[in-house]
Amino acid sequence: MPEKLTSPDLIEAHTEFSDWFTDQYMPAFISAVGGATDPAFISGYWGSPLWVGNDLGPITLAETDEDVVRAFTAMTARLHAAGYADSVVLDRRTVVFNRDGAAIDSLWSRRRGDGSEIERVAVHFVVARRADGIRVVTFETHATDAETLDAVWPVIKG
């Protein structure tokens, strides 16, 4: 039988996943989208295979690291064409499943150099601890104009 996790275990995992997202992933992602990093960096954060979903159609699978880099490059090309300069996370929540897995929901405002918004997207990340570190293994995006995650994806119990 698996070891039962205690509340402190889950709090520790929550802190680790939240810190990974805030202190490592977000700055690296924003820097790379801004053009300061080789797009292959994304393989250190998004793992292959990677499930990718959005408002445009059914979920797709990026099977290899090369597919993951292509998905990242396509997104950054679209943002660069719109004058991308920065991203701000307006809201975030983390749900920990166990020591090795969590979901991180975030509301991103992607902006131009003058501060005007290119787009606002809610992103649901499934992250997992693997042998090569914490990686996003699934992400789903939804375009929105909402101010909070609860307005996008309310938590409904029952």
VOMI-317670 format. One record per residue (C-alpha): residue in three letters; x, z, y. Coordinates in nm, 4 decimals. Example, Ala and Ser with C-alpha at 12.3 -4.5 7.8 and 13.67 -1.06 7.14 Angstrom:
<nodes>
+-----+----------+----------+----------+
!   r !       xx !       zz !       yy !
+-----+----------+----------+----------+
! Ala !   1.2300 !   0.7800 !  -0.4500 !
! Ser !   1.3670 !   0.7140 !  -0.1060 !
+-----+----------+----------+----------+
</nodes>
This chain:
<nodes>
+-----+----------+----------+----------+
!   r !       xx !       zz !       yy !
+-----+----------+----------+----------+
! Met !   0.0000 !   0.0000 !   0.0000 !
! Pro !   0.1334 !  -0.0849 !   0.3472 !
! Glu !   0.2507 !   0.1928 !   0.5735 !
! Lys !  -0.0263 !   0.3147 !   0.8031 !
! Leu !   0.0594 !   0.2642 !   1.1686 !
! Thr !   0.0074 !   0.5529 !   1.4038 !
! Ser !  -0.1085 !   0.5342 !   1.7619 !
! Pro !   0.2513 !   0.5827 !   1.8886 !
! Asp !   0.3624 !   0.2922 !   1.6654 !
! Leu !   0.1017 !   0.0663 !   1.8219 !
! Ile !   0.1871 !   0.1853 !   2.1733 !
! Glu !   0.5548 !   0.1079 !   2.1049 !
! Ala !   0.4644 !  -0.2405 !   1.9768 !
! His !   0.2369 !  -0.2960 !   2.2787 !
! Thr !   0.5220 !  -0.2061 !   2.5136 !
! Glu !   0.7632 !  -0.4345 !   2.3297 !
! Phe !   0.5291 !  -0.7376 !   2.3304 !
! Ser !   0.4222 !  -0.6777 !   2.6921 !
! Asp !   0.7831 !  -0.6404 !   2.8076 !
! Trp !   0.8844 !  -0.9547 !   2.6146 !
! Phe !   0.6117 !  -1.1497 !   2.7922 !
! Thr !   0.6763 !  -1.0089 !   3.1415 !
! Asp !   1.0548 !  -0.9680 !   3.1417 !
! Gln !   1.1676 !  -1.2561 !   2.9191 !
! Tyr !   0.9052 !  -1.5242 !   2.8648 !
! Met !   0.7486 !  -1.5496 !   3.2113 !
! Pro !   1.0727 !  -1.5786 !   3.4134 !
! Ala !   1.2246 !  -1.8235 !   3.1630 !
! Phe !   0.9081 !  -2.0344 !   3.1556 !
! Ile !   0.8722 !  -2.0436 !   3.5357 !
! Ser !   1.2395 !  -2.1323 !   3.5801 !
! Ala !   1.2223 !  -2.4078 !   3.3192 !
! Val !   0.9026 !  -2.5606 !   3.4548 !
! Gly !   1.0709 !  -2.5581 !   3.7952 !
! Gly !   1.3416 !  -2.7783 !   3.6446 !
! Ala !   1.6246 !  -2.5233 !   3.6304 !
! Thr !   1.6570 !  -2.5207 !   3.2504 !
! Asp !   1.6924 !  -2.7706 !   2.9674 !
! Pro !   1.3448 !  -2.8106 !   2.8101 !
! Ala !   1.4902 !  -2.7277 !   2.4663 !
! Phe !   1.4981 !  -2.3637 !   2.5824 !
! Ile !   1.1291 !  -2.3432 !   2.4857 !
! Ser !   1.2229 !  -2.3248 !   2.1165 !
! Gly !   1.3445 !  -1.9728 !   2.1924 !
! Tyr !   0.9907 !  -1.8754 !   2.2944 !
! Trp !   0.7486 !  -2.1165 !   2.1265 !
! Gly !   0.8047 !  -2.1358 !   1.7515 !
! Ser !   0.7458 !  -2.4295 !   1.5258 !
! Pro !   0.5058 !  -2.4896 !   1.3763 !
! Leu !   0.2967 !  -2.4235 !   1.6875 !
! Trp !  -0.0793 !  -2.4640 !   1.7184 !
! Val !  -0.1802 !  -2.5921 !   2.0644 !
! Gly !  -0.5366 !  -2.5991 !   2.1908 !
! Asn !  -0.6953 !  -2.6895 !   2.5227 !
! Asp !  -1.0170 !  -2.8141 !   2.6814 !
! Leu !  -0.9353 !  -3.1777 !   2.6006 !
! Gly !  -1.0026 !  -3.1838 !   2.2274 !
! Pro !  -0.9330 !  -3.0268 !   1.8913 !
! Ile !  -0.6338 !  -2.8043 !   1.8323 !
! Thr !  -0.3117 !  -2.9870 !   1.7373 !
! Leu !  -0.0038 !  -2.8830 !   1.5456 !
! Ala !   0.3491 !  -2.9237 !   1.6791 !
! Glu !   0.5251 !  -2.9163 !   1.3423 !
! Thr !   0.8920 !  -2.9263 !   1.4453 !
! Asp !   1.1074 !  -2.7894 !   1.7262 !
! Glu !   1.1239 !  -3.1456 !   1.8597 !
! Asp !   0.7414 !  -3.1613 !   1.8701 !
! Val !   0.7356 !  -2.8277 !   2.0551 !
! Val !   0.9861 !  -2.9548 !   2.3144 !
! Arg !   0.7783 !  -3.2750 !   2.3557 !
! Ala !   0.4638 !  -3.0680 !   2.4195 !
! Phe !   0.6486 !  -2.8593 !   2.6788 !
! Thr !   0.7989 !  -3.1696 !   2.8439 !
! Ala !   0.4588 !  -3.3389 !   2.8701 !
! Met !   0.3125 !  -3.0316 !   3.0400 !
! Thr !   0.6037 !  -2.9969 !   3.2819 !
! Ala !   0.5938 !  -3.3671 !   3.3730 !
! Arg !   0.2284 !  -3.3301 !   3.4706 !
! Leu !   0.3027 !  -3.0201 !   3.6793 !
! His !   0.6076 !  -3.1788 !   3.8463 !
! Ala !   0.3982 !  -3.4812 !   3.9421 !
! Ala !   0.1621 !  -3.2398 !   4.1183 !
! Gly !   0.4471 !  -3.0740 !   4.3139 !
! Tyr !   0.4962 !  -2.7618 !   4.0991 !
! Ala !   0.7119 !  -2.4832 !   4.2436 !
! Asp !   0.5946 !  -2.1545 !   4.0909 !
! Ser !   0.3471 !  -1.9708 !   3.8679 !
! Val !   0.1828 !  -1.6357 !   3.9220 !
! Val !   0.0097 !  -1.4399 !   3.6479 !
! Leu !  -0.3072 !  -1.3046 !   3.8070 !
! Asp !  -0.4312 !  -1.1004 !   3.5114 !
! Arg !  -0.3054 !  -1.0127 !   3.1642 !
! Arg !  -0.4061 !  -0.8168 !   2.8577 !
! Thr !  -0.2307 !  -0.7524 !   2.5282 !
! Val !  -0.3888 !  -0.6661 !   2.1949 !
! Val !  -0.1486 !  -0.5500 !   1.9256 !
! Phe !  -0.2397 !  -0.6231 !   1.5645 !
! Asn !   0.0578 !  -0.4478 !   1.4048 !
! Arg !   0.4330 !  -0.4087 !   1.4662 !
! Asp !   0.4860 !  -0.7814 !   1.4224 !
! Gly !   0.1897 !  -0.9524 !   1.5839 !
! Ala !  -0.0158 !  -0.9505 !   1.9012 !
! Ala !  -0.2370 !  -1.1575 !   2.1253 !
! Ile !  -0.1516 !  -1.1902 !   2.4918 !
! Asp !  -0.4144 !  -1.3308 !   2.7261 !
! Ser !  -0.3042 !  -1.4288 !   3.0735 !
! Leu !  -0.4508 !  -1.5971 !   3.3785 !
! Trp !  -0.1949 !  -1.8298 !   3.5410 !
! Ser !  -0.2046 !  -1.9805 !   3.8886 !
! Arg !   0.0338 !  -2.2764 !   3.8962 !
! Arg !   0.1370 !  -2.3555 !   4.2528 !
! Arg !   0.3093 !  -2.6027 !   4.4817 !
! Gly !   0.5899 !  -2.5147 !   4.7209 !
! Asp !   0.3392 !  -2.4593 !   5.0021 !
! Gly !   0.1550 !  -2.2021 !   4.7878 !
! Ser !  -0.1492 !  -2.4196 !   4.7208 !
! Glu !  -0.2806 !  -2.4046 !   4.3679 !
! Ile !  -0.2330 !  -2.6979 !   4.1307 !
! Glu !  -0.4392 !  -2.5376 !   3.8583 !
! Arg !  -0.5581 !  -2.2091 !   3.7214 !
! Val !  -0.5567 !  -2.1672 !   3.3458 !
! Ala !  -0.6403 !  -1.8862 !   3.1105 !
! Val !  -0.3971 !  -1.8849 !   2.8200 !
! His !  -0.4426 !  -1.7075 !   2.4881 !
! Phe !  -0.1094 !  -1.6628 !   2.3103 !
! Val !  -0.0701 !  -1.5430 !   1.9533 !
! Val !   0.2811 !  -1.4033 !   1.9228 !
! Ala !   0.4651 !  -1.3004 !   1.6091 !
! Arg !   0.7923 !  -1.1340 !   1.5272 !
! Arg !   0.9894 !  -1.3697 !   1.3046 !
! Ala !   1.3434 !  -1.3604 !   1.1681 !
! Asp !   1.4539 !  -1.5503 !   1.4829 !
! Gly !   1.2737 !  -1.3149 !   1.7253 !
! Ile !   0.9351 !  -1.3006 !   1.8943 !
! Arg !   0.7738 !  -1.6432 !   1.9192 !
! Val !   0.4446 !  -1.7865 !   2.0397 !
! Val !   0.2858 !  -1.9400 !   1.7282 !
! Thr !  -0.0471 !  -2.0433 !   1.8822 !
! Phe !  -0.1684 !  -2.0937 !   2.2337 !
! Glu !  -0.5047 !  -2.1986 !   2.3674 !
! Thr !  -0.5643 !  -2.2893 !   2.7318 !
! His !  -0.8815 !  -2.3102 !   2.9331 !
! Ala !  -0.9002 !  -2.4453 !   3.2892 !
! Thr !  -1.0885 !  -2.2080 !   3.5168 !
! Asp !  -1.1393 !  -2.0923 !   3.8726 !
! Ala !  -1.2059 !  -1.7325 !   3.7655 !
! Glu !  -1.0293 !  -1.4384 !   3.9268 !
! Thr !  -1.0018 !  -1.2243 !   3.6121 !
! Leu !  -0.9706 !  -1.2657 !   3.2381 !
! Asp !  -1.2970 !  -1.0780 !   3.1898 !
! Ala !  -1.4693 !  -1.3521 !   3.3893 !
! Val !  -1.3135 !  -1.6139 !   3.1607 !
! Trp !  -1.3229 !  -1.4408 !   2.8240 !
! Pro !  -1.5330 !  -1.1252 !   2.8369 !
! Val !  -1.4705 !  -0.8809 !   2.5560 !
! Ile !  -1.8026 !  -0.8531 !   2.3783 !
! Lys !  -1.8302 !  -0.5959 !   2.1013 !
! Gly !  -2.0919 !  -0.5995 !   1.8349 !
+-----+----------+----------+----------+
</nodes>
